[in-house]
């Protein structure tokens, strides 16, 4: 490969790697063209891309980006997987693909400056919450005490309302006085003393 072609490929990889926070790396070794295309199609349906890279060019392209250091996952033929999905969602997709194809070699995942090597690393990352799941958990935790407070405030008031309603239902209608009220009114007033 000429220097000019290598330079063009490196520039393209830099443009792909610059906005990324994390990537997953697999080995395309042992995958025939059909399996490779099916994998790309399934990943692409979720907005995830797979790029087979030349290791030296990928190392150079990662320098100066958030991916600096992921090159430890590059050993032999390598394919970098990245996309709009969170890295844990990508790891989940790869674990599903591993179930479909036992020969798929998962090299690992890199994000936040940390490397999660091998299949165990990918599995560990797949169990992390996605960004949306983490936000939902925080919102639920923030709303929990408010719900309990509203339940505590609403509970006694609803029971008082129920008592008042039952008293109202038992009370005679249309200006009639209750027998107990009549007995109190008919009783002689106590003598002052």
N, C-alpha and C positions, 0 to 999 in steps of 0.2 A: 504494500500500500504506500502510495507516495505521501510526501510530507504535506502537500496541499490538501489531499483527501483527508488525512488524519486531522489536520487543522479544522476543516469543515465539520467533521464528525464531532470533534471536541467542542466546537462552538455550539453545535446543536445540543450536545449533552449538557453544557453549561446552562443553556436556556431552559432545558427541562428540569435540571436539578436545582436551580436558583430559588424558585418559590417553595420547594419542598421542605417539610419538617422531618419526614421520616420515609423510609423505604423498606421493602422486603426483598430478599434475594433468594432466588432458586437456581438450581442447575437444570438447564434444558437438555443435558446429556441423557440420551436414552429415549427422548421423546421423538416420535416420528412426526412428520408434517401434519397429519390429520389431528393428532392429539394436541399439538402446539396450536393449531388454528382454533380448535374447539375451546381450549383453555383461554386463548385471547378473546374469543367471542363471549364466553361466559363472564370474564372479568370486565370486558368492555361494556357489557349490559349494565354494570354497576358504576360506570365511570372510572374504571381502573385500567391502567395501561401496563403492558409488559414490553420492555425493551431489552433485547440481547445486546450486551456490551462487550467491548474489548477492554479487559481489566485495566491496562495502563492508561487508556484514554478516560475511563471512568474515574480512576484515581485523580488524574489531573483536573478533570471537570469538577470534582467534588471539593477541591481546594478552594478555600475562601467562602464556602457555603455552609449552611447548617448541617450538611451531610458529611462534613470533614470528619474522617475517622471510620466511615462505614466500609472503607476498602478492606478491612480485615475479613469481611465476609466474601470477598472476591478471591476465589481459588479455583482455577480451571474455568470451563465454560460457565458464564454467569448471565442471568437475566434479572434485571431490576424491575420490581413491580411497585407502582406508585399511582396516585390519583387523588380525586377530590374526597373520597371516603376517608374516614379516620383510619389511623394505622391499625387499631384494634379490629375494625370492620374488615380491613384487608387481610389481617391474620386469620380471622374467622373464615373468610372465603378460601384461603389457602388450606386451612385444616379440612374444609369440605372437599377440596380438590384432592387432598392426600387420601381421603377415604375412597374417592373414585379411582385413584391411580396410586397404588402402593409404591411404584417406582419413582414417583416424584420426589426429588431431593430438596428439602427445605433447608436452606443455608442459615437463615436467621432474619432478624428484624433489627433495624437501627432507627431510633428516634430519641430526641432529647439528649443527644450525646452519649447514649448507652447502647450497647450491643447485646441482643438476646440471641445467642447462637443456637443453631440447630433446630430440630423439630420441637424439642422441649421449650426453647425460647419462643418460638412462634406460638405454641400452645399457651404459654404463660401470657403473652401479649393478647391473645384472642379472648382471654378471660377478663381483661381490663374493660371498663365501661367506655363506650364511645362518648364523644363530646356531648351529644344530645342526652344520653343516659345520665351522664354526670350532672348536667344542668337540671334535669328532672329530679334527681336525688336531692340536690341542694334546695330546690324549690319546695319539695315535699317536706324536707327537714325544717325549712323556715316556716311553712304553713302549719305544721303539726301543733305547736304550742297555741297558735291562734284558734285552731279548731277546738282544742280542749278547753280553752278559755270561753269560747262562745257556748260550748256545751254546758259548762258550769254556770254561766249566766242565764242561759236559756232554760235549763232544767228546772230551777225553782219557780221561775216566772210561769212556765207552762203548767206546773202543778197547782199554783195559786189560781191561775185562770180556770183550771178544771174544777177546783173547789167552788169558786164563785159561780160557775155555770151550773153546778149541781144545786147550789143554794137557790139560785134564781129559778131553776126548774121546779123545785119543791115549794117555792113561795106561791101563795094563792094569787090569782089573777084579778085585776080590775078593782083595786082599792079595798078589797076585803083584808081584814087583819087576821093574822095567824092566831090560833087558839091560845098560844102561850102569851102573845101580846095582850089579848083580851083579859086573861087571868091576871096579869100584872096590873092592868089599868083598873080592874074591879076590886082589887085588894085595898083594904083601908090603909091610909097613910099612917106611918108610925107617929106616935105622939112625941112631941118635942119635949124634951126634958128636963 
